[in-house]
Amino acid sequence: MLFNVIEKNIEARVGLPIETIRMYSPDELRLHFEKKNKRKFSFTTEFPVIGRGNVLRDNIITSEEINKDIDKILARSK
């Protein structure tokens, strides 16, 4: 029951049905927010980055870019 209330609040805040929100990639959500709010939108971390570094590399990357990076890494290891 409480989860349904949370979902309804998210829908109202974002302006999209919850099923659409689930299907959108982070980049598609960013584009939606930019169009809705008429200003640039970015994702930030709220904690210090320690360990292996920021996996977002200061921006959102597509799965194609991730696959290219993995292919380069694997090609070097042969």
Secondary structure, 3 states (H helix, E strand, C coil): CHHHHHHHHHHHHHCCCHHHHHHCCHHHHHHHHHHHHCCCCCCCCCCCCCCCCCCCCCCCCCHHHHHHHHHHHHHHHC
